[in-house]
Amino acid sequence: ASARTYFEINFLPGLKWRTNFNFDYYLYGYDGYTNSEYGFAAGYGGEAYKQNDKNFSWTANHLLTYDKTIGDHSFSILLGQEAYYRQFKSLQAAKRGLPFFGITEIGAASEMSSMNSYTDNYRLLSWFSRAEYDYNDRYYLSASFRTDGSSRFAPESRWGKFWSVGASWKIMQEEFMKDTSDWLSNLSLRASYGAQGNDQVGYYAYQALYSIRNNLGESGLHAYRLATPNLSWETNLNTNIGLDFGFWNNRLNGTIEYFERRSKDLLFSKDLVPSSGFSSMDENIGAIKNYGWEFQISGYPIMTKDWKWKLSFNATTYKNKITSLPAEEMWSGNKKWVKGGSLYDFYLVEWAGVNPENGNPMWYRYNTNGEKVTTEDYSSTTPDDKVKCGNSLPDWTGGLQSDLSFKDFTLSFLFSYSIGGKIYNGDKVSLMSQGPTGTGWSVDMLDRWTPENPYTDVPRLTTSPKSSWTNSSNRFLVDRSYLRLKNITFSYNLPKSLLNTLTLKDASIFFQAENMLTLAKQQGLDPEQTFGGSTYYRYPAMKTISFGINVKL
């Protein structure tokens, strides 16, 4: 359930007070059980399980705004305060030993197997301001400042201060641009720079916490995390510079934009030595830079009384660079972080193929002399044998859209694309499983090594751990480039004469298909993945065909 409300007071011309309030309430319940007579739970008489979650939040903000225009000068000032509260409660319990088949209530079971409950609270208080100035719809300036206090940080480190400035210039409004008005319809420059805060860390990140456990029937405390009283806000410094242009009454228009995001005092879980008794602790460490370019262009190659064709194209290139680290190198799964590198650089053991003599998989490693040699024992490789094998970020991403209309008929399609970058194909790894349990196999397994088929890239079947060729290597690192037809739509607007008869404002019949075509190098892989660059059991985009009618009364 959710609700939204507000009230507004106009004190003077241009001076206004507005209060907004909203709340959201979400309830989740789950009942489950395992069969008491058949299957794996029959040995202990089955099990009943219940879970109940409650999520409640509210937001209240108060805004005082003042707008004033004096001749060619326009001013706008805003002062505000916002409070946010969220509470999450969870209760879970399970009991075993149901008396007979058909009974699924937890109260009927005889033995408690688990029970747990917890409550999380989060509060955020903010004060903010903004000032805007516009001169003759030509020059625009803005500035803002805010301070946020988060319950996730200690009282002495709770408050963060953030700000931003921005400006734009409509060059086409200048006197010296009048001679270009017959072919240049828009030219404007804009820029902004500012800081944003991030408090996305554990609910009680600054506190030393203990977990409560059953100790021979008595409650016992176990140290769970170290106190971090100096932990505070992560800061993101954003820069945007853009140029907007249009030609021939905006029949051809577009945007060129550079963006940069520098993040410092990152909220990061730092590994600790095992002798400390803790695996990690949260700290403000490291800095990264994300930057790139965006290009957008659209136009009308055809514009007549009956025909209209609009084409739109966009492209984005995005890079990531680590500018500071608390150590020379850090590992995150199959990625190694080093200063000057990227968070998305893959470092993997190199795949060396299949030994045609015995069918064993081979990998490359480096001996004590620094020479590159092959090994059939994966366990003999070390992190020093891993090499940079690519980056999960695409070189380019974007889309192409076409809208072609003739009288009341319209045909539209949308393509999305990605060029460059790598994906670690965990789905393919699972289809090559050599474990002892039954599983579906990839058709590639039909080409596995046998004495009659010695020259292949699929090793012989074995359950030996050291010869498991599905161990992490660049064997499963694939190109993430793709081209996908995301949407194609054909529609017909019913004629006005018929609409008047039916007393309708508007009506159209449409046919639509989604994700009907995907071109990619890796067969069977949905290449439209997150920037993290690893996929494992992710549900692919569905092909959908639909048709219907839209009516406006």
N, C-alpha and C positions, 0 to 999 in steps of 0.2 A: 504494500500500500504506500501511496505517496500523496503529498498535498503541497500546493504552492499558494501563497497569498502575499499581498503587498498593500501598503497605503502610501499616499502621496499628498504633500502639502505644498501649495504655491504661496510663498510669503509675499514676494514682490515680483514685478515683471523680470523674468530671467533667473530668479532665485527660487530653488526648488529643493524640498526634502523628500526622500523616498526610502522606505524601509521594506525589505524583502525578507520573507521567512519561508522556509520549506523543510519538510522532514520526509524521510524514507524509512519504511519498516519492511524487513524481509524475514520470512520464516521458512525454514527448511526442516523437513522431517523424513526419516528413513527407517523402515522396518525390514529386517531381513532374517532369514533363518537357513540352516542347512539341515538336510534330511536326516532324521534320527534312525532310519532303518536301512538306507542304501547309501553307497558312496563312501567317501573318505571320512565323513563325520559319524558314521554309524558306530564306530568303536567307542565313542564317548557319548552316545545318545543324542547327537545333534546339538545345534547351538542356535539361540535366538539373540538378535542384535538390534539395538535401537539407537538412533542418533537424533538429536534435536538441536538446531542452530538458530539463533536469533541475531539479527543485525539491525541496529537502530542508529540513525544519524540525523542531525539537523544542522542547518546553516542559517545564520541571521546576518544581514548586512544593512548598514545605514549609510546613505549617500546624500551629501549636500553638494549641489551643483549651482554654478552661476554662469550664465551666458550673457554676453554683451557685445553689441556691434556699434562702433562709432565711425561713421563714414566708411572707408575702405578697410578699417581694422576690426577684426573679430577676435574675441577672447572667450575662453572656456576654462573654468576652474572646477575641480572636483576634490572633495575631501571625503574620506570614507573609513569605515571600520567594519570588520567582518569577524565572526566567531563561528567555529566549526567543531562539532562534537560527534564522535562515533563510538559505539559500544558493540562488541561482538561477544556473544555467549554461546558456549558449546557444551553439551552433555551427551556422553556416550556410555553405553553399558552392554555387556554380553554375558550370558549364562549358558552353561552346558547341562546336558542330562534332561531332555524332555521326556515326559512319562510315556507317551505313545504318539503314533503318527497322527498328524492333523492338528496338534497343539503347537502354536507358534508364539504364544505370549511369553515374554521374558519372566513373568512372575511364576510360571509353571515349571521352569527349569530348576534343577537342584543345586548346581554348583556355579558360583561366581567365577568367571574366567577373566573379566577385565571391567574396569570402570574408570572413567576420567571426566573431569569437567574443568573449564577455565573461563575466565572473563578478561577481555582486552579492552582498554579504554585509550582513546586518542583525542587530544585537544589541540586546536590551532587558533591563535588569535593574531589578527593582522590590523595594522593601521596604514593607510595609503593616501596618496595625493597625486593629482595630475594637473598640468597646466598646458593649454594649447593656444597657439596664436596663428592667425591667418591674415595675410595682407593681400587684399584685392584678388583673392582666389589665385594667387601667383606664388607667394612664398608661405611656407607652412613650417612652424616650429612646435615641438612638443617636448615635455620633460615630465618624468614621474619619479616618485620616491615611495618606498614602502618598507615597513619593518614587520617581521613575522616572528612570533614566538611559538615554539613547538614543544609539546610535552615529552617528546622523544629525547630531549637533551637536558642536561643538568641546569638548574636555575641560573647559575652564573654563565652558562654558555648557550642559553635558550634562544636568545634573540639574534636574528640576522637582519642586515640592512642591505637593500637592493634598490637599484635605480636604473633609469634609462633616459636617453635623449634621442631625438629624431628630427629630421628635416626633409623637406621636399621642395622642388623648384619646377614649376611648369614653364619650361623654356618657351613653349609655343605662345605664351601670353606676352612675351617681350616684344617691344616695338621693332627691334632689328630682325624679327622672324616673319614679319608681314609678307615679305616677298616670296616666302616659301609656302604660303597657305593654299596655293592651288594644287600642290602635290603632297605636302607634309601636313597631316592633320593632328598629330599628337607627338610631343617630345617632352618627356619629364624625367627628372633625376631625383632619386630618393636615397636616403641613408639613415641607418639607425645603429645605435650601440647601447648595450645595457647589460645588467646583471640579473640573473634569476637564481633562486635558491632551491635546493633539493634536500628534503629530510627523510627520504625513503630508506630507512634502516629499521631495525627492530623496535617494537613498541616501547621497550624500556631499556634503550640502548646504553644509557649512561650508568645504569645501576649494576652493582654486584648482586647476582641472583643465585638462588639455591633451588634445586629440585627436591621435592618431598617424596620419599620412597618408603615402601614397607620394609621394615627391618625386624624380622622375626616377630611380626605382629605389632610392632611399635613404629611410630613415625620417625623417620630418619632424614637428616638434611645432607644433601650432596652438593658441593660447589659446582655451579652450572656455568657461570661466566664471570669475568673480571670486570670491575668498575672502570668506566672510561669517562671521568668527569669533564675532561677537556674536549670530548667529541662535540662537534658543532656542524653547522650547515655546510654543505657542498655548494660551491658557487660556479655558475655557468655564465661566461661572458660572451654575448652574442653580437656579431657584426653582420649587417646586411647592407649591400649597396646594389641598387637596381636602376636600370634604364628602361623606360617604357616608350614605345614608338608606334606610330600609325601613319599609313600612306593612303592617299586618295580616299579621303573621307572614311578612314579606318577599314577600307576594303582589305587591306593587308596590315596586320598589326602583330605586335609581339613584345616580349620582355627578355632582357638579359640580366641575370642577377648573380652576384657573388655572395656566398654566405660562409661564415666562420663561427665556430662555437669552441671556445677555450674553457675547459673544465678544470678547476683546481680544488685542492682540499677534498679529493674524492672520498666518498664514504666507502670504505673497503675493508674486507675481512682479512687481516694480516696473519699469516701463519706463524705459530710459535713453536719453539723447540719442545719435543715430547717431555723433557724433564720438568717443564713448567706445570704439567698436569692439565693443560688446556691446549686445544688444537689451534685456536685462533682468537683474535680479539679485534673489535672494530676500531678503526683509526681514520683520521683525515690524512691520506697519503696520496702522492702521485698527482700527475696532471696529464691531460690529453688534449689534442686539438682535432676537431672535425671540420672539414672545409670542402668546398666544391663550387660548382657552377650549375645554374639552371637556365635552360633556354626554352622559350615558348614562342610559337609563331602560328598564326591562323589567318585564313584568307578565303575569299570567294572567287574561285576561278571562273565561275559562271553565275551571272545575275541577270535574268531577263524577267519578263512578265510572268511566264509560266515555270521557268526553270530556276532553281537556286542550288548551288553546290558549295558547301563549306568544308574546308579541310583544316585540321588542327594537328600540330605535331609538338611534342615536348621531349626534352632530353635532360638528364641530370647525371653529373659525375660527382662522386662522393669519395673522399679520402679520410683516413684516420691516422694520427701520428701520436705516439707516446712521447711526451716532453719531459717527464720526470717520473722516477720510480724509487722506492725505498731500498731496492736491491739491484744488483747488476742484471739479474734475470729472474723472472717469475713464470710459473707454469699454470695454465688453466686448461685442463683436458689435453687436447692435441694441439694447443696453441702456446707458443712461448712469447712472453712479453719482454722486450728489451728497449732501452731508451733509443729513440729514433726509429723504432719499428712500429708495428701496428697491433692493435688488440686482436686483429683478425688474421694474423699470419699463421698458416699451418706449418708445424714442424713435425715431421713424421720419419719413421724408418723407411728407407727406399726398398721397394719391391724389386727383386732380381730375377723373378720368373720361376720356372719349374725345371728341376734337374731331370733331363730326359733319361738318365740312367736308372733312377729309382723312383721318380715321380714325386720327390719331396719338394716342398716349397723352399725358396731361397730369398734371403734378404742381404742387403749390404751393411757392412759395419767397418769400423776402422781399427786396425791393429795398433800395437804399441809404437810402431814406426810411422803411424799416420797414413798407412797405405789402405786403400779401399779394397776390401776382400768380401767374399760371400760366405754366408753361414746358413746351415739348415736348422739351427737351434735358435729360435727367437729369443729365448731367455738369456742368451749370451749378449744381446744388444743392450746398450745403455742410453741414457738421455743424450750423451755426447755423440751418438751415432745418428741422431735425428737431424734432418736438414730442412731448410725452408723449402716448401713445396708449392707455395702459392698463397693467395689471399682470398678470403671468402667474400670480399666486397666486389660487386660487379664494377666493370669499368664505366658502363653506361646503362641507365635504365630510362624507360619512358613509354610513350604511347602514341598512337596515330588514330585519329577519329575522322570519319567521313559522314556527312549528312547531305544526301541528295534528295531533292524534292521536285516533283512535277505536279502542279496544280494541288490536288488534295492527297497525293500519294507521297510517302516519304520512305526512303531506304537509308538506314544508318548502320555503320559497323564501327567497332572499337578493337584495335589491336594493342596489346602490351608486349614489351620486349625487354630483354636484358642481354648485355654483351659483356663477356669476360667474367672473371671470378671463378671460384671453386666451391664445390659442395662435397662433404664427406658422406658418401651414400650408405648410411647405416641400414637402409631397407635392403639393399643388395647383400650386405653382410649377413642379415638374418636369413635370406633365401639361400645362402651358401653354408648354412649351419652344419657342423659335423658332430653335434652333441649326441648323447645316447638316447634322447627322446625323439619321438616322431615329429616331423615338421614338413611343411611344403617346401619344395626345392625349386630353384631357378632352372630354366631349361638349359642354362650353360653347363649344368652338372652332367649333361649327356656327353659333353666333350672332355670329361675328366681324363687324367692320365691312366692309361692301361699299357701293358706290354705291347699291345697292338697299336696303341695311339700315344707314342712317346713325346711327340712335339705338340704341346698344348700349353695354354696358360692357366689351366685348372688342375691342381695337384691331385694325387691319388687320395682315395678315401682312407682316413685314419682317425682314431680317437686319441692319438698321442698329443698331449698338450703342447709340447715343444715344436710339433710339426703342424699345428693348427694354422692354416694359411689365412684364416679370418682375423688373425691378430692385426692390430692397428698398423697400417702402412699406407703409402701413397697409392697402393693398388686400387683402393676404393675412392680415391679423390678424383672427381670428374668435373668437367666443364659445366657451369651453371647457365650458359647462354640458352635462350629460348625465344620463340615468337609464338604468341598465343592470340587466337581470335576469341576475345572475351565476350563479345556481344554482337549480335546482328538482329536488327529489328526492321520489320516492314509494317507500315501502318497506313490507314486510309481514314481521312476525316469525312464524316457524312455531310452531304451538301446542306446548305442553310435552308433550302426549301423544305427538305424533309424534317430538319430540326424544328422549324416553325410549326409544322403539322403536329409533331410529337410534343410540342411545348418544352423543348430542351434547349439549354444554352449551348452545349457542345457535346459531341460524341465522336468516338473514333474506334475503329476495329484494328487490332494489332496481332502480329505473330512475332515471337521472340525466341531466339536460341542463344544459349550461353555455353562458353568453353567447348565449342564444337571442334576446334582444331588446335593442336599444340605441336610445334616443331622443336625438337631438342636432340642433342647428341646422345644422351643416355636413355636407352629404351626402358620404359616402365617407371621412370622417375618423374614425380611432379617437380619441375625445376623452379617453381615459384615459391621459394623458401625464405625464411628470415635471414637477416645479415649474419647471424651466427654461423651459418654454413654447414650445419649438420642436420640430417633428417633421420627419423626413426619412427616408424609406424604412424606417420602423419597422414591423415585422411586426405586424399587428393580432391581437387576441385571437381565438382559434379557437372556432368553435361545435362543441361536442362532445356526442354522445349515447352513453351507455353503460348497460349493465345487467349484472347478475350476482347472485352469491350470496355472502354472508359466513357463514363457518362457524367456530365456536369449539369445539374438541375438549375 
